[in-house]
Amino acid sequence: MRVGFVILAGAVLAIGVAALAVGSGPSKPSSLDDAVAQTRDGQWQQGLAFAQTCPAAALTTCASQIMEAMAGLPDSKLSENPRLALDALIGLGAIQVRRQHYFDAITTLERGIALHDRLFADPLPDIVPAYRLLLMAIAPLGERHDTRGRTAAARALEIANAKLPSVNSDRADLLEAIAALHSLRGRWPEAKTHYFELVAVERALARGDDSRFATMLMDFGITELFTGNPMGFEAAFDEGLALLKRIDSPNYRSAVDVRANFLARAGRCADAQAAAAAYEQEFREKTGSVEFLADGSCRPVY
């Protein structure tokens, strides 16, 4: 039995708690404090089982306390049930990423990956979400962690290509994390390659999250713009805008404004002027994202 119990960015990250009999035997935890104490004493499987009884409103806080206690145990203890330990470490890493505790998340997730690599000669497909979370933790930390990110991305793709179907949600989520990492570093050709595949996989998956898919389309369009393909930018970005408008997204107006901003960043001032005019016509106010100068040049405000 696989039980999802960690919420990351509003979506359920399915991490596994194998079929443990909650509270079986004399070591049944009677409270969260008891579960944490028993976990620290080495009875971590009972502690994780107790996490399944945590009330939904306090699930993340409750589970994280138990998993943090588990993470303090040596690998020799976690090796008693490596699949469960791996799932719990991924779950803890997910919580840490959500809380923006990026260095803690990197430590947790790299430990989980190392445990996986040591115990499983043949990589498990379940390790791919750990790499995705690791890349999400690395991305905001700047270029000094770039080698770490590139290495993780390459290994994750190697495993995904070997273990996952070409149309698969874990694969799509990984591609999104890799593409975002490259975009943040300004590596537009690499980002474009991964966004291109991501959009194709998402179309095939048809997951129904229109707002998220619109963002992917616009991000893909931005990579087209910065790799010298303004027509590709217009096609992808405007498809994303149309989708946001169709679902009456609260992000639609700011996305229209951002369109002019990115055109200015790319030095396409005439196109930025046209985008700003379209924004003003639709919303009856001037864009605040681009400054247009008397000599015909322009500069992004942010």
N, C-alpha and C positions, 0 to 999 in steps of 0.2 A: 504494500500500500504506500502510495506517495501522497504526502499531505502538504499543501502549500500554506505557509504561515508567516511569511515576511512580505510586507508591502513596500515596494520601491517605486517612488514617483507615481503613485496612484494605481500601479498595476501589481498583480500578484506575481511574485517570483516563486516559482514552484521549486522549493527545496525539499528534500526528502526526510521524513522521519519514518523509518521502516516500521513494520508492524510490531511495535512494542506494546506490551500490555501495561497500560498506565496504572501504576500503583501495585503491580503484582509483587508479592513477596514481602518480607519484613521491612525492606528499606523504602517503602512507599513514602514519598515526601508529603507532609501534611500542609505545607504552606510554601510560598515563594521563597521565604528566607530559608526554610528547611531544604528546599530543592537546590538553592545556591550553595548552601553549606555541604550538602551531600555531593554535589558536583565537584566542589573543591577537594573533597576527600577521595575523589576518584570514582564515585558512582554517577558518572556523567550521563550514562544512558537513561537512568531513572530520571535525572534532572531534565533531559530533553523531552522525555515522555510527559513529565509534568507540564512542560511548556504548552502542550496541546490542550491543557485544561484552562489556560489563561483566558480571561474574558476578552472578547473581541476589542473592546475599547482600549484595553491596556496591553494588547498583544505584543506590539513591538518592544515596549519597555520591559515587559515581563520576560519575553524570550531572550532579549539582548543580555539581561543580567545573567541568565543561566548560561548562554553561549560564551559570554566573556569569562565566566568562571571556568568553563570547559577549555577555553583557549589558553588558560594558565597551566594546564596539565602538560606533561611531557608527551612527545610523540609515541613513546612506548605504550602509554595508556590509551591514546586515541586509536592506536593500531588494533585494539580489541574489536573494533567495528569500523573499519576504514571508510566504508561507504557513508555511514551515518555521520562520522566525524567530518568527512569532506563536505557533506551537505550542510552541516551546521556551521562550518567555517565560511562557506559561501554565503549562508544566510546572515552571519554576523558581518561579513564584509559588505553585504547589501545595505544593512542598517547603517554602517559607518559611512558609506558613500552618500546615503540619503541625508545623513546629518552633516555632511561635508567635513568629516573627520578623515581627510584623504590619506594622511600618513599612517594612521591606524589601519585604514582599509587596505593599504598596500601591504603592510606587515601581515595582516590576517590572510589576505588572498594569496600572497606569495607563499605563505606557509602551507595553505591548502593545496596549492599547485605542487609544491615540493613533496608534500605527503602523497599526493596522487602519483607523481612521477616515480617515487620510490616504491610504492606498493603495487602499481599496475603497469606491467610492461607494455601492455596494449592500451593506449589511451581510451578513456571513457568519453562518450559524447557529452556526459554531464559536466565535464570540465570546461566546456566552451563558455557557459555563462560566467564562470569565475574569471576567465580572461577578459570578457566584456566589461565586467565590473572593475577589474584592475585597470583597464584602459580609461574608464570613466574617472578613476581616482588619479591617474597619472596626468591626464589632459590638462587640468587647471594649474599644474605645478610649475610650468615653464620649461624652457628648453634644456635645462641641466638634467632633466629626467628623460630626455629624448631618446637616448640609446635604449634605456629600459623599455620605453613605449614601443619602439620599433621592434625590439626583440620579442616582446610579448605579442605584438600584432602578427608577426611572421609565424610564430609557433601556433598561435590560435587559428590562423587561416590554414595551416598545414593539417591540424587536427580536424577542423571543420570540413575541409575538402575530402578527408579520408573517411570521416565518420557520419557526416550529416548529408541528407539529400540536398539537391541544389535549391529546392524550394522548401524552406524550413524557417520557422520563426526564430530559433536560436541563431541560425546563420544570418538572418536579416538583422537581428539586434547587434550581432558582432560587427557586421559590415558598417552599421550606423556608427558604432563607437570608433572604429578605425578611421572612417571617413571624417568624423568630427575631429579626431586627433590631428589628422593631416591639415584640415582646414584651419584649426587654431594656430598651427605652425606656419601657415601660408604656403604649404606644399600643394598647390592647386592641381597639378596634373595627377598626383597620387590620390588626392581627395576625389577628383572627378571620376577616376576609374572605379573607386569603391561606391560612390553615390550612383553611378550608372547601373552597376549590378544591383545595388540596394533597391532602386526604384523598380527594376524589372522583377525582383523577387517579391516586393511588396504588392505589385500589381497582381502577381499570380496568387499570392496568399489571400488577398482581399479581406484583410482582418477587420475592416469596418471602422478603423480609427481615422476618420477623414482629416481631423485637425493635425494629427501626427504626420499623415501622408502628405498633406499640403506643405508642412514644414520641410519634409524631405525633398519635395519637388523644388521648393525655393532654394534650399541649400545646394541642390544639384545645379540649379540655374546659376547660382553665384560662382560655382567652379567653372561653368562654361564661360561666364563673363571674363574671369581672370585667366583663362587659357585662350583668350582671343576669339571667342565665338559668341558675339552679341546676339545673333539670331537664336542660338541655343539657349542663351539666358532668357530671352523674351518668351520662348516656347515653354520652358520648364517653370520659370518664375510665375508667368501669367496663368499657367494651369493651376499652380498652387493658390494664387490669389482668387481665381474663379471658384475653387473648391471652398476656400474660407468664406467667400461671399455667399455661396449656396447654402452653407450650413449656418449662416448668420453668426460667424465666429466673432467674439469680442476682439480678436487679434487682427481682424481684417484691416481696419483703418491704419494701424501702426505698420502693417506689412506693406500697404500701398506707399506709405511714407518712406519706408526702408528701401523700396525699389529705387527711388531717386537718389538716396544716399549712396547705394552701392554703385550706381552709374557714375556718380561724382568721384567715388574712390578709384574707379577704373579710368578716370580722366575723360570720360565721354560726356562733356558738359552740355552739348546740344541735346543729347538724349535725356540727361538729367533734367534739363530745363523743360522738356516736353513732359516728363514724368511728374515734375512739380506742378506744371499747369494742369495736368489731369487730376492731380490730388486736389488742387484748389477748386477746380470745377465741381468735383464730386462732394467735397466736404465744406466748401465755402470758407476756407481759410488757407493761408499760405503754409507751405511746408516749413517745418522747423529743423529739417535734417540736412539742408544744403544751403550754403551761402553763395549767391551769384554776384560776381564782381563786374564793374563797369567795363573792363577790358574783354569780357566774354568768357573769362575763366570761372571756375567754380571750386569750392572746397567743401568737403563734408564737415558737418558741425560736430559729429561724434564718430 
